[in-house]
Amino acid sequence: MDNDKSSRKLVLGIDTGGTYTDGVLLDYESREVLATHKSLTTKRDFAIGIERVIEGIAIEDPEVIRMVSVSTTLATNAIAEGKGKRVALLLIGYDPELISSFNMSGRFATPNFYYFKGGHDLYGREKAELDLKGILDKVNQVKGKVDAIAVSSYFSPLNPEHENRVCEAVSRICDLPVVLGHQLSTRLGSVERATTAALNASLLAVLQDFVIAVRRAMEHREIEAPLMMVRGDGTLMSDEFASRTPVETIHSGPAASAIGGRFLSGLDDALVLDVGGTTTDLALIEAGEVTVSDEGATVGDYETAVSAADLFSVALGGDSHITLGREGHLMLGPERVLPLSHLAADHSGVKNRLRALSRRAWAEASPDWLEYWYLLREPGDETVLDSSHARKLVAFLRSGPKPVPEIVEHLDVLHIAQIGAEELWRQEILGKSGLTPTDLLHVESRYAPWEVEAADLALQVFSHYQFKEPDEIREGVWRRAVEMIVHAVVTFLSKQT
């Protein structure tokens, strides 16, 4: 660093994705990238991965850091993977028959939605008296079964009285966080506003834990700079605001990538492709700015009222699961799993199992044996073990990762779907591992931080089952990946014209 350290203005940028956490140290005035580092995202405690990134950047003097800017895909991934918290959505003044007739109930982002009288009209006048007693009765019924409450009243952007009254009353009878639709959006789209409120409520704990983790890592490294977070439209917001409105971070990671692509290329007009561990995201830069969607951000099947970059995402990344379809066709994703090379590095027994599997006869070494389930953490809430299958599964996995056929046999079921482990997945108590493009990179020696032999053995098993050479499978996977990306580019760009 320069001798005159006090005159330097450095920015620390951190991006936490579903797979990796990346960091960059930037000289704000000269725009020079001084250092970068990459570390695995540690979901059990985000602060661990963030601290590893900060340590890898090796900041000599934390006082020269003038700002810490953070982007993340945690909100988007939690929604897409169904791992947000449980939410009760209170719909005031909504027409149940109208919602049903247009089949819009599936767009509310929670199965726990309830209708009540009340709401206002287009002129902000009360349409019906608020059924506050009915609302409080319902909250008393569900407050032990959900983690947050969302409230959306008809035309609340024009008159939020009913939402405010509900918030005040509910807060007197329970300690659950309450999210109000009018505080998140001034748009009049009632379904989108209700969806936004429900999603925001489901993400509160996720983002608050993340912000706390970033703050803890900063304090440990004696960094006292302001902490800002990237919105989905590429602008910045304070960490306090982000903690209250985590839904604003939808598309935060891809928006930051688009801005980074513009910075690195120096181009004011460009198409930016960000290939991550879970998804490949496309964004346009026009006149030096990220293009923003005229409509609200969409995640999966959920349309929101949140302003965000105009993006297109496809479920393709380094950790996409390589499997066979019903007709024996090669499939890439959409599910994201832990690469077998990574699992084997953490559990030595996995490589030995793969070696033994590679010696089996063709019929005994199907790709099902390459899918492993493993225990991420012990269940803290015993209600997730409400079935004998769930209890037996967790007990079985305590001794280490197990392949799917072995799990099916041990639990004495005909198919893995009979176990009913959905809640174990949602709460990230269980993890899944399989063959991925990252494993193929290990075989090709292009990226090999973990167990190369395990990746090679898994590829051999997968290839032999199809009576093909490993090289042929690798070429097929990369060809399929290119086809998916080209299709995404054509689809995205055709939408722009």
Summary of the structure (lengths in Angstrom):
residues: 497
radius of gyration: 24.5
end to end distance: 47.5
largest distance: 75.0
contacts: 1704
relative contact order: 0.09
helix: 44%
strand: 22%
